[in-house]
Structure formats: structure tokens, C-alpha cells
Amino acid sequence: MALLETQKLTASYGTGNVLHDIDFSIDEGEAVGIVGPNGHGKTTLLRAISGLMPRSSGRILFAGESITKKAADKIAASGLVHVPQGDLVYPNMTILDNLLVGGYSNASQQVTQAQLGKVFGLFPRLRERTGQMASSLSGGERRMLGIGRGLMMADIRILMLDEPSLGLAPVVIEQIYQAVQDLRADGMTVIIVEENVMRAASVVGRLHLMDSGQFVWSGTPDEMKENKQIIDTYLGA
């Protein structure tokens, strides 16, 4: 049984559907990438799954139970963590306080401290700057903080990352994706939305290409690299 599954999922911002009958699934321990042009529904899919926008129709199953009508905070508390595009950190709080907010639902302070150690292991730069205000961070540091805050929850079942490389310098992108590789090595289930197809392909086992709110192709990274039509039409190579 899939850990997460959408069945004929449709979603709208109120002026026509953005997603059209999306069937998607991911197994525990798997990494899946959702790629394609900007403005074609990738971010909307994550927002619909995590409850940040209304769904028009269809079902969403998480660990065998419907979360279609659950509120976003309840979905997050069940272990489905969404790190949004742009990170949305709290600028007038320190790095440490931003991270502690992410562990609000943990069972104890000891659990939160253990998660904090894991985050600092992935992103040592955050440990060096715990008292620094988030407003003073670089774009790469904010991205690390956004991901780290999502990882502060102890009982994560799925981590959903929206455009983790967007707007970052190559050296920072390498650091972010090394952290994703480390999480994958520990068995984390990951969904990555990326415009940078090759970056996503470096850490996932399956890719879904989205265009105009629909999946137009699905397969492995190697199958995508061998598909000249897909490359010429969508990837500009």
C-alpha cells in the first residue's frame, strides 16, 4: 500500500481548475520528483496535498486514511511536512527560535533537542548562527533554515520540498542536495518539486513531468534522459 496517494485530485484557486485528475502515489522510503515548467501546477499539487488550498474533487490518502478534508495543521501533525517555496521563515526571530517553532508538536523537550542535533548535523552553518536574526540571513541560509524547521518534527513520514534550489548559488545548491541525499540514506520519504530537472533526477527514483495541471510523462531519470521528445519539448536541450 502506498504511503501517500491522490486519486483524481482536482484543485482550483476559484477561477478554473489548476490541477486536473491527478493520480499520484509514493511508497515509504521512496523519493519522487515532480518537474516541469513554472506556473503549470507543481506547487499547487503540494499545496493541495498539505491542505493549504481547497480541493475541488478527488481523494488524498495518507497511510491508508483519507486526509482530503483535514486542516493543514492536522495534516502536518500527522507527519506530512511541507517546506514551501520561499521558505517563509520568521524574519524577526532568531535561527534557534525558528527551529524550535518547527518542533512545537514534539512529545518532550528531549525529543526536540534530539531533532535539533540532527538539523545541525545536516546544516552546520545554522549551528554557528543560532542567535542570529533570520532577517539577516542569505538566501541559501534561509533555505537551510526553512528545511531545518520542517525537519524539527520528530515523527515525519514524508518531507515535501518545493523548489529547494530556486535562486541559489551553485555551491549552496550542492549543500542543500547533499542534505537531501543524507536524508534519503536514512530512509526519509521525499517529494521534490523542481524546475531544475537534473537536480531532482540526482536524488529521486521516479519523475513526473507536469504541464498545464496534468502529468504528461512519468518514468525513471534514465528513461527521461533517453527520451528526446521530452527533452526537446520541455527541457530546452
Helices and strands as residue ranges (DSSP letters): E 4-12, E 17-26, E 31-35, H 42-50, E 55-62, E 65-66, H 72-77, E 80-83, H 95-102, H 109-122, H 124-128, G 134-136, H 139-150, E 158-162, H 170-185, E 189-194, H 197-201, E 206-211, E 214-219, H 221-225, H 228-230, I 231-235
